[in-house]
Amino acid sequence: MTSNMRHNLPHAADGQTIGLLGGSFDPPHAGHVHISKVALKRFGLDRVWWLVSPGNPLKTNGPAPIEDRLQASRAVMKHPRIEVTAIEQFLGTRYSADTIARLRQLYPTVNFVWLMGADNLVQFDRWDNWRGIADTVPIGVIARPGDRVSARTSKAAKVYRDFKISGKNARLLSRAVAPAWCFINTPMKDLSSSAIRARGEW
């Protein structure tokens, strides 16, 4: 890794397991904070990185400027082991599969776990190279209000049903070999970025 990359990318020690939470964060809110802290604890992660994306390929309307979203994210997410990053902007990757592939090249001695809310598991099969993601890194899924049943019956859940780790063994996910995924229930905050935008609060 060049010195320029070291300056722009977060630090990770050899052997650490990093949870990756990608999204537009448009805007970031207490729900993002909640699932990050839950994932850190329940999945036995060393750190969590927020990947504030330049844009979401599945959304037709572009998000607010990334500088605004980064600033807002750092204002709400204050935890010594959770870091807000603009990794995708720096790497120039647009899709999660490409971001993961680049990170695995740049951090060959680090273990990565992809994190998502249950709402994203429902539409995971629409993601670019979604099977490549599932076959490359373990996936931690955190329940969201109203999405538990649809997430468990989603196409991705059915395709990878034989690789599911039970919630009571969630800490095994951090050292699992892909494909592996775990769905955990947790007290939930009924918040969404789209609802906040609809109320004109962002």
C-alpha positions, 0 to 999 in steps of 0.5 A: 500500500502506497503512502498516499493510500495509507493516508486516505484509508483507515488503519487495520491491524493484521488478523483483525475482523472489520465489519463493513456497513455500506450505504448512502447515509442520506441522512445518517441516523440513530438506527445506523448507530444502533445496528453498528453497535449491535453488530460490533458486539454480537458478531465479535468484530474488532471494528466497524467501518461505515462506507459512505457511498458516493451514490447508490446504483439502485436509487434513481435520485442522487443523494446529498453531497458526500461531504455533507453526509460524511460530516453528519455521519461523524456527528452522530457516530461517536465510538472508538471502534466505529469509523466513518469513511469515504473508502468508495469515493477514494477507490472509485468503486461503485458497487459493493462487490468491487469495493470488497474485492479492492479491500481484500487486495489492500488488506490481505491479512484482515478479515471482513464481514459485510453488514446489512439491515434485514431490509437490504437482505430482501433485495440483495439478489438485485445487487451487482454480483451479489453471489460473489459477495456472499461467496467472498465474505461472511454476512451479518444481517440485523433485523429492521422493523417490518422486515423480519419475515420477508428477509428470512424468505428472501431469495438470498436467504433461500439460496444460502440457507445451508450456510446460515449460522444461528443467532445464538452462535453469532460470534462465530461469524467473525471467523467464519469462512464464506459463504456464511451468514447470520441473522440476529434479532435486536431491539429496533429503532423504527427510523429510516433515511427516506422517512427523515427526508420525507419530513423535510428534516434533511 
